[in-house]
């Protein structure tokens, strides 16, 4: 493990500077706040935030992502049979810790969240990247036999786009625990950024699944963090994809006496919620 110390006007700015300097994502590092930012009075006594970012040496990628492309329609077909897996649930799911798996089951059984009204997001983006995203996803929807409409919007975050798939019966585009939706998002990001000097990130949602999943993960993160502080013991969560790990890291980045980092390799990379004195 290696680390660097970085300062910024705020903790968020210091973290962003560190990630840009290392060329890593938030879920690849552990952040420790050494000194919190002080605004002072009329500029007197002001002090920048100081953080320590711990990270591992980047690992070599095993295979190009294009090898995963043929899996998209297969996953979509499997997503139509979620009940079959629930009937044959392995014993270990019944013995799983009370925290996450059962929490997720309760969330998945609850009433579906209504998708965010697209009119609240303003006008659709129409720049070159947005057109590229729209073209790629329209072709992918046609290939998957879906009539979903593709709505592309600029996110409030820099170099990010939000895409909403709108239509009826979009369950096959979501898949079991969002696996198909994750694959669609991954393929879209790869297609849009291939051969481009400026990297952008594309967030793909359908039927409000992402919003519901984010809320579930944020509640889980706070619940686990409370136990970590109470018992002063680290807790390792179940394997999550990069997007879900990012939600956990963000939810706990300002939680006192708690730090988070990722361990393991894909697809079994996990978030560790660790006690910090």
N, C-alpha and C positions, 0 to 999 in steps of 0.2 A: 504494500500500500504506500502511496505517495501523497503529499499534500502541498497546497500553496495557500498563502495568506493574501487576501485581497481586501481593499477598502473601497467604499462608495458612499455617496450621500445618504443612501438608505440601504437596508439589508437586501432588498430586492434588486437594487442596482448593482450591489457588490456581487450577488450571486450571478446575475446576468453577465457581468464583466468576466467572472471566473469561467463560466461555461463557454463564452466566446474565445477566451484565451486558450482553453484546453481543447475546444472543438468537440465537447461532449454534451449529452442531454442531461436533464435534471435527474433522471432516475439512475444515471451511471455514477453519481457522486453522493457523498455524505457531507452535509453542511453543519458546521459548528459556529455559532455566533460568539465571537470573542469579545466584541464591544458593540453595544447598540448605539445607533445614531442619536446625537443630541442636537436639538435645534438652537438652544441657547436663548438669550434675550436680546432682540435687535441685532442678532448676529454675533453677540459676545458670548463666548463659552461654547460655541457650536463645535461639534466633533463628528467626524465621519464614522460610519459603521465599519467594523472590521470582522471578517469571517475567515474561517479555515475550511478549505474544501479538500476532502480526502478522496482519492480515486485510485483505480487499478489501471495497469497498463492495458491499452485497448487490445482486444483479441482479433486475430485474423478471421475474416469471414470464410466460412467453409465452402459455400457454393453460391453462385449468382441467383438472385431472386426470381429470374424468369423461369426457373424450374418449377416454381410454385403455381404458375399461371394455370396449368391444366386442372388444378385442384378445385378451382372456384365452382364450376358447375356441379362437381361431385359433392362438394359440401352443401350446395344449395339443395340437392336432391335428398341428402341425409337429413337436412333440417326439417323435412316434412314428416319425420317419424320420431319426434321427441318422446312420445308416450311409450314406445317400445323399450327405450333405455330405462325409463323410470320404473317399469314393471320388473326389470331384472337388475335393480340397483344392487351393487356389491355390498357385502356386509360392512366393509370399511367405511362406507358413507354413513351408516347408522352409528358407527362408533366415533365419527369425526368429532373434533372439539366443538363445543356449543357456540363458539364465536361465529366463524365465517360461513361454513357450509349451510348450517341451519338458517342463518340470517339470510343467505342468498335464496334458499328455498322459499322462505316466507315472502321475500320481495318478488320472486318470480311468479308466485301464486296470486299476488295482489292484483287489483284492477290495473289495466294498462294505463300509463301516463299519456295524456293527449299530446300529440305533436305540437311544437311551438308554432303558432300561427305565422305563416310566412309574411303576412302583411306587416307584422311588428318589426321585421328585419329590414324594412325599407326596400329600395329597388335592388334588383339582382345585379351582380357584378357583370361587367361586359368587357373587361380588359382581355389581353391575349391569353393570360393564364386561365381565366375563367372560361373562355371559349374552348381552350384545350381540355379543361376538366369536363365541360359539358359534352364535348364531342366523344371523349373516351368513354364516359359513363353511359351515354345514350347507346353506343355500340355494345357495351357490356350488358346493358339491360335487354337489348334485343337478342343477344346471344343466350341469355339466361331465360328468355321467354317471358320477361316481365314487362308490364305496361307502365311502370312507375315513371313519373315525370322527375326530371333533375332540376333542382333549384340551387343556384350557386350565389353565395353572398360573401362579401369581405368581412373578416372577423375584426374585432377591436384590437386583437393582438397582431403585431407586425408580421407580415409574410405568412398569414394564415387565411384559409378559406373555409367557410362552413357550407356543406352540401346537405340538402335535405331531399330524400327520396319520397315523393308524395304519390299516394294512390291507395288502392284497397288491397287487402290480403297480401301484405308485405312480409309475412312471417318467413317465407323462404329466403328473403334477402337478409334477414337477421340471423337465422340459424340458431342452433342450440347454444345458449349462453353467449350469443353474439359472434360466434365463430365465423359465419359467412360474411357478416357485416365487417368484421375485422379484415378478412381477406380482400373484400372489395376496397376498403380504405387503403390497405397495403399496396395493392396493385395500382390504385389510382396515384398514390404518392410516387411509386416507382416510375410509372409512365410519364407523369408530369415533370419529374426532376431528371429524367434520363438525358444526359448530354447537355444539361443546363448548368451555367456557372452560378446562378442564383437559386438557392434551394428554397422552396416554399413547402408549407405543410397543409394537408387537406384533411378536414374533419368530416366524416360521412355519418349521417344519422338517418333512421327510418322509424316512423311511429313513436318518436320520443324515447327510443330505447336508451340512447346514450345518457340523456338527462336522468332517467330513472336509475340507470346503473351508477352514475356519478353520485347521486344522492345516497344510494346504498353503500357505496365504497367510503364516502365521507363519514357516514354514521359508524361504519365498521372501524375506520381509522381512529376516530375519537374514543370509541369503546375500548379498543385494544391499547391505545396510549394510556388510558386511565388505569388499566390493569398493570401496564409496565411500570408506571410511576408508583402505584400502590405496593407492588411486590418487588420492585427493583430487579426485574428479570426481563431479558430480551424475549420477544415473541417473533417467530418467523411465520409469515402468512403463506397461503397456498400459492402455487405458481400463477402469475398474471402476465398479460402482455404489456408492452411498453406503455400504451395509453393508460391502462388501469394502474400501473405502478406510478405513473406521473400524477394521477389523481391522489394516491396515498401520500406521496412526497409533498405535494402542494398543501394538502389538508393539514399536515403536521409540521410544516416548516417553522411555525412560530409557537409550537406547543412546548411549554417549559419542561426541562429535564428529559426531553425526548429527542432523539435523532433517528434518521432513517437512511438506509442504504440498500442496494440491491446485491444479490449474490447468486451464483449459479450461471448456467448457460441456457439459451433459448432451446426448446420452449418451456423449460422448467426453471426459469429465472424467478426469484422470489424477493419480496421486500422484507427486510428485517427492521422491526421497530425496537430500538435499543434504548436502554436507560442511560441517561447522561447526568452526572453529578453537577 
